Amino acid sequence: EHFDGKKIFLIAATFRSETMYGQTNCWINVTGTYQAIEMFDGEVFIMTVRSATNLSWQDIGKYQRQTPPVLFESQGADMLGLPLSAPLATYNTIYTLPMHNVNMEVGTGIVTSVPSDSPDDYQSLKDLQSNPQMRQKFGIQDSWVMPFSPVPIIDIEGWGSLAAAVIIDQMEIKTQHDQIKLAEAKQEVYLKGFAKGKMIVGEFKGEKVQ
């Protein structure tokens, strides 16, 4: 009844809006607690109440500079497999999937996934696709994960248009739990993507990322 007649938005935070063309899924923390908040009349945002409060202090939403009231709470584990329509994405529908290192204290606790240009996203998606036991553990249906491949969106000189896959292979990263190597890979890809990357899709096709 909380949603009757209302639009529902799963709010993901990102520092890289240019990568939204490459979304294949959305990551959530299965042990995290998420809140549903009517940020605007008729529009319910699902995020953390902490992030909703931060937005209110930026004068975003109808609750100005205060902690907004919560309609209800949900555990991340109960939100797996939600079908989403992601802005600018190539895929018409993507799904919420589990990622072990989603930090509930950063952003909104929801992370959009772009495996073409994010080593973390690439390896986490690869782990789910290659491990049926992991999918079974989280109750993940094959249709939520198996049809999705990285979408080329940025060409990086010397690396091509699937930079995350290239560096994962170069650094011999085998699992999403190899956080030290993944952190190094992320820094390298993001730096080169910004400095040398060129958009190959969307409104800014042909322009440099920077």
HUJOTA-V944074 format. One record per residue. RES is the residue in one small letter. PHI is phi in whole degrees, 0 to 359 (none if undefined). Layout:
res={RES & RES}
phi={PHI & PHI}
//
This chain:
res={e & h & f & d & g & k & k & i & f & l & i & a & a & t & f & r & s & e & t & m & y & g & q & t & n & c & w & i & n & v & t & g & t & y & q & a & i & e & m & f & d & g & e & v & f & i & m & t & v & r & s & a & t & n & l & s & w & q & d & i & g & k & y & q & r & q & t & p & p & v & l & f & e & s & q & g & a & d & m & l & g & l & p & l & s & a & p & l & a & t & y & n & t & i & y & t & l & p & m & h & n & v & n & m & e & v & g & t & g & i & v & t & s & v & p & s & d & s & p & d & d & y & q & s & l & k & d & l & q & s & n & p & q & m & r & q & k & f & g & i & q & d & s & w & v & m & p & f & s & p & v & p & i & i & d & i & e & g & w & g & s & l & a & a & a & v & i & i & d & q & m & e & i & k & t & q & h & d & q & i & k & l & a & e & a & k & q & e & v & y & l & k & g & f & a & k & g & k & m & i & v & g & e & f & k & g & e & k & v & q}
phi={none & 295 & 257 & 305 & 72 & 249 & 272 & 247 & 234 & 270 & 266 & 254 & 260 & 208 & 263 & 233 & 295 & 291 & 270 & 297 & 295 & 258 & 294 & 241 & 189 & 227 & 268 & 226 & 266 & 294 & 265 & 278 & 248 & 248 & 243 & 256 & 225 & 278 & 287 & 232 & 302 & 81 & 231 & 258 & 259 & 255 & 192 & 263 & 295 & 300 & 290 & 295 & 296 & 300 & 296 & 297 & 280 & 257 & 62 & 253 & 101 & 273 & 258 & 273 & 55 & 199 & 280 & 291 & 291 & 262 & 287 & 193 & 244 & 216 & 282 & 304 & 301 & 274 & 252 & 292 & 82 & 291 & 282 & 234 & 256 & 263 & 305 & 74 & 292 & 291 & 283 & 293 & 226 & 235 & 229 & 281 & 227 & 275 & 223 & 289 & 254 & 292 & 266 & 290 & 262 & 240 & 62 & 250 & 81 & 231 & 233 & 283 & 250 & 229 & 291 & 292 & 231 & 236 & 302 & 300 & 295 & 300 & 290 & 294 & 293 & 299 & 300 & 294 & 291 & 265 & 234 & 297 & 294 & 293 & 298 & 295 & 303 & 262 & 71 & 274 & 282 & 303 & 293 & 277 & 226 & 292 & 284 & 258 & 235 & 304 & 255 & 296 & 228 & 227 & 262 & 247 & 308 & 88 & 241 & 80 & 254 & 230 & 299 & 297 & 296 & 297 & 286 & 300 & 291 & 298 & 270 & 55 & 278 & 247 & 209 & 293 & 275 & 276 & 291 & 293 & 295 & 295 & 296 & 295 & 297 & 299 & 300 & 293 & 294 & 295 & 295 & 290 & 298 & 286 & 281 & 236 & 283 & 227 & 294 & 241 & 218 & 79 & 301 & 254 & 306 & 92 & 263 & 290 & 300 & 290}
//
